[in-house]
Amino acid sequence: MTRRALAVWLAALLACTSGHANDLRINHIQFVGSHNSYKQAMSGGYRALLGWINEDAAKALDYEHPPLGQQLDAGLRKLELDVFYQTDPMEFPVGHVQVIDMNSHCTTLRRCLDGLVGWSDANPAHEPIWVSFNAKDQKISWLPDPTPFDDVAFQALDRVVEQVLGERLIRPRDVRPAGSAVPVWPTLAQARGKFLLILDEGGAKRDLYADDWQRRPMFVNVGPEHPGAAVMIVNDPVADFRRIQALVGSGYMVRTRADADTWEARSNDTQRRQAAFASGAQAISSDYYRSTNPFGNEYRVHVPGTIQCNPVAAPLDCSQTLSRD
């Protein structure tokens, strides 16, 4: 048995023998993550160019993050990667907007995932880590067109994910076995050391990926009417507060955003943050989880430690359970 496998086994054994954590499932918790987690600051020249074209758009991109491992060390358990598709040679560059906003701590998908595996090996009993993906192929009139994502691209994307993460994955087919009316989530003990991946897309790209959902390594953002529905992206916790509560209460897992485009942090507006936590969304993304922000106010999104009890889905004894783990 490897050191990593032994550490995960011991964590699960302690949870079982204490007689409580075995009942706590991963949809019973709540945690904070980052948005566009790979992102470094835009280069000064591109920032100035975009500001000349559209200052509001430039402000919306005016944020950055530390390396992924440092974010996990700080307690985040949800990350986000934007990937482009490159055919010659085949690769998935990581960045936000083609050409002008491509400064990334890990420049390709494989490098990002290899870094996550390295961190996981050093912390083998960690809580499950969400990673959501945007498949970037949006055309922008004054920039080069990216290569579109088709079935060949998604198959290549899946191969990279399988090669790097493989047995560490929480898979859609395991959460939605044949005949299940709702997701069947693993316990927190079972999910330690694992990763849960989500394709955050809509429209044709979502439908293409979802057609073969049982064989995919990533969950896909589909509604409850779909047999593979399990994880959903609902970005506005104010407008969609009741919807998120209903989804979480029905057994689904949801990611929402506590802030967007830097505006909440600039004005220290906490309404959206408060709604995000109260909605019961399990994963709450933010660009401002550190103890200070660049705007000099107190805006911050965090939980004590790494996880807390979900206000909608958690069992009544959840707080005592987490305090003993």
KASULDA-V238356 format. One record per residue. RES is the residue in one letter. PHI is phi as a letter, one per 20 degrees, with the letter a starting at -180 (* if undefined). OMEGA is omega in degrees with one decimal (NA if undefined). BURIAL is b if it has 9 or more other ideal C-beta (glycine too) atoms within 8 Angstrom, else e. Layout:
BEGIN
[[RES,PHI,OMEGA,BURIAL] [RES,PHI,OMEGA,BURIAL]]
END
This chain:
BEGIN
[[M,*,179.9,e] [T,f,177.9,e] [R,g,-180.0,e] [R,f,-179.2,b] [A,f,179.3,b] [L,f,-179.3,b] [A,f,178.5,b] [V,f,179.6,b] [W,f,179.3,b] [L,f,178.3,b] [A,f,178.5,b] [A,f,179.6,b] [L,f,178.5,e] [L,f,178.5,e] [A,f,-178.3,b] [C,f,-176.7,b] [T,f,176.6,e] [S,e,169.2,b] [G,m,-178.8,e] [H,b,-172.7,b] [A,f,177.6,b] [N,f,-179.3,b] [D,e,-178.1,e] [L,e,-176.5,b] [R,d,-170.9,b] [I,f,174.5,b] [N,e,178.6,b] [H,e,-174.9,b] [I,d,179.3,b] [Q,b,-175.1,b] [F,b,-176.2,b] [V,d,175.6,b] [G,c,179.9,b] [S,d,-179.4,b] [H,d,-174.4,b] [N,l,-166.0,b] [S,f,-177.6,b] [Y,f,-159.0,b] [K,f,165.3,b] [Q,d,-178.4,e] [A,f,174.2,b] [M,f,173.1,b] [S,f,-174.5,e] [G,g,-178.9,e] [G,f,178.8,e] [Y,f,176.8,b] [R,f,-180.0,b] [A,f,179.2,e] [L,f,-178.7,b] [L,f,177.1,b] [G,f,177.8,b] [W,f,180.0,e] [I,f,-175.3,e] [N,b,-175.4,e] [E,f,178.1,e] [D,f,177.8,e] [A,f,178.4,b] [A,f,177.4,b] [K,f,-179.0,b] [A,f,180.0,b] [L,e,-172.6,b] [D,e,178.0,b] [Y,b,180.0,b] [E,b,-178.5,e] [H,c,169.7,b] [P,f,178.2,e] [P,g,-174.1,b] [L,g,-179.4,b] [G,f,177.8,b] [Q,f,176.4,e] [Q,f,177.5,b] [L,f,176.1,b] [D,f,-179.4,e] [A,f,175.6,b] [G,o,178.1,b] [L,f,178.9,b] [R,c,174.2,b] [K,b,-179.0,b] [L,c,-179.0,b] [E,c,177.9,b] [L,c,173.4,b] [D,d,-176.4,b] [V,c,170.0,b] [F,d,-179.5,b] [Y,d,178.6,b] [Q,d,-173.2,b] [T,e,-173.9,e] [D,b,-2.9,e] [P,f,-178.9,e] [M,f,-179.3,e] [E,a,177.5,e] [F,c,176.7,b] [P,f,-179.2,b] [V,d,179.1,b] [G,a,-172.9,b] [H,e,179.2,b] [V,c,-176.7,b] [Q,g,177.0,b] [V,m,-166.4,e] [I,e,-177.0,b] [D,c,-175.8,b] [M,d,178.3,b] [N,f,-173.2,b] [S,c,175.3,b] [H,f,175.7,b] [C,c,-164.9,b] [T,f,177.7,e] [T,c,179.5,b] [L,g,-177.7,b] [R,f,179.0,b] [R,f,177.4,b] [C,f,-177.5,b] [L,f,176.3,b] [D,g,177.5,b] [G,f,178.2,b] [L,f,177.6,b] [V,f,177.6,b] [G,f,178.0,b] [W,f,-179.7,b] [S,f,178.1,b] [D,f,179.0,e] [A,e,-179.3,e] [N,c,-164.7,e] [P,f,-179.7,b] [A,d,-177.7,b] [H,f,172.9,b] [E,f,-179.4,b] [P,g,-178.3,b] [I,d,173.5,b] [W,e,168.6,b] [V,c,176.2,b] [S,d,-176.0,b] [F,c,164.9,b] [N,d,176.4,b] [A,e,-167.3,b] [K,e,173.0,b] [D,b,-179.6,b] [Q,f,177.0,e] [K,e,176.2,e] [I,c,-165.2,e] [S,g,-173.8,e] [W,d,178.6,e] [L,c,178.2,b] [P,f,178.9,e] [D,f,174.0,e] [P,f,176.9,b] [T,f,-178.0,b] [P,f,174.9,e] [F,e,173.8,b] [D,c,-177.3,e] [D,f,177.9,e] [V,f,179.0,e] [A,f,-179.5,b] [F,f,175.9,b] [Q,f,177.6,e] [A,f,176.7,b] [L,f,178.9,b] [D,f,-179.3,b] [R,f,178.4,e] [V,f,179.2,b] [V,g,-179.1,b] [E,f,-177.9,b] [Q,f,-174.5,e] [V,e,-173.0,b] [L,d,172.7,b] [G,l,-174.1,e] [E,f,179.3,e] [R,e,-171.9,b] [L,e,161.8,b] [I,e,-167.6,b] [R,d,177.6,e] [P,g,-176.3,b] [R,f,177.9,b] [D,e,-179.8,b] [V,e,177.9,b] [R,c,177.6,b] [P,f,-178.1,e] [A,g,177.2,e] [G,n,-179.1,e] [S,f,179.8,e] [A,e,-179.8,e] [V,c,179.2,e] [P,f,175.0,b] [V,d,-172.4,e] [W,e,175.1,b] [P,f,174.4,b] [T,f,177.3,b] [L,f,178.6,b] [A,f,-179.8,b] [Q,f,-173.1,e] [A,e,179.5,b] [R,f,-177.9,b] [G,n,-174.6,b] [K,d,176.8,b] [F,c,175.9,b] [L,c,-174.4,b] [L,d,-178.0,b] [I,c,169.9,b] [L,e,-177.5,b] [D,e,179.7,b] [E,c,174.8,b] [G,c,173.4,e] [G,m,-173.0,e] [A,f,179.8,e] [K,f,176.6,b] [R,g,-176.7,b] [D,f,179.2,e] [L,f,-179.1,b] [Y,f,-176.0,b] [A,f,-179.5,b] [D,g,-177.1,e] [D,c,-168.4,e] [W,f,-176.9,b] [Q,f,179.3,e] [R,e,-174.6,e] [R,e,173.9,b] [P,e,-177.5,b] [M,d,168.7,b] [F,f,-179.3,b] [V,c,-172.7,b] [N,f,178.1,b] [V,d,-177.2,b] [G,f,-176.1,e] [P,g,-179.6,e] [E,f,-178.1,e] [H,e,-177.8,b] [P,f,178.6,e] [G,e,-176.4,b] [A,f,178.1,b] [A,b,-178.2,b] [V,c,-177.5,b] [M,c,177.6,b] [I,d,178.4,b] [V,c,-163.7,b] [N,f,-174.9,e] [D,d,-176.8,b] [P,f,176.1,b] [V,e,-178.9,e] [A,f,-174.4,e] [D,d,-176.0,b] [F,g,-177.7,b] [R,f,178.8,e] [R,f,178.8,e] [I,f,178.6,b] [Q,g,-178.8,b] [A,f,179.1,e] [L,f,-179.7,b] [V,f,178.9,b] [G,f,179.1,b] [S,e,175.1,e] [G,o,178.4,b] [Y,e,173.4,b] [M,d,-172.1,b] [V,c,169.3,b] [R,d,174.6,b] [T,c,-176.8,b] [R,c,177.6,b] [A,e,179.3,b] [D,b,-178.2,b] [A,b,173.2,b] [D,l,174.7,e] [T,m,-169.2,b] [W,f,-179.8,b] [E,f,-179.5,b] [A,f,179.6,b] [R,f,-175.4,e] [S,d,-176.8,e] [N,l,-179.9,b] [D,e,-174.0,e] [T,d,-176.7,e] [Q,g,-177.6,e] [R,f,177.2,b] [R,f,179.8,b] [Q,f,179.1,e] [A,f,-179.8,b] [A,f,179.8,b] [F,f,-176.2,b] [A,f,-177.9,b] [S,f,-176.3,b] [G,n,174.7,b] [A,g,-176.9,b] [Q,f,-177.4,b] [A,d,-177.9,b] [I,d,-175.7,b] [S,e,179.9,b] [S,b,169.6,b] [D,e,-170.0,b] [Y,c,-178.6,b] [Y,d,-179.6,b] [R,e,-173.1,e] [S,f,176.3,e] [T,c,174.6,e] [N,c,-174.6,b] [P,f,-176.8,e] [F,e,172.5,e] [G,m,176.8,e] [N,d,-173.2,e] [E,e,-176.8,e] [Y,f,179.3,b] [R,a,177.6,b] [V,c,-178.8,b] [H,b,170.2,e] [V,c,175.4,b] [P,f,-178.7,e] [G,m,-177.7,e] [T,d,-177.6,e] [I,c,173.3,b] [Q,b,-178.8,b] [C,f,178.6,b] [N,f,-175.3,b] [P,f,-179.7,e] [V,d,-169.0,b] [A,d,-171.0,b] [A,f,172.7,b] [P,f,-173.9,e] [L,f,-176.8,e] [D,e,-175.5,e] [C,g,-176.0,b] [S,f,177.0,e] [Q,f,178.7,e] [T,f,-178.1,b] [L,f,-178.8,b] [S,f,-179.7,e] [R,e,-178.4,e] [D,f,NA,e]]
END
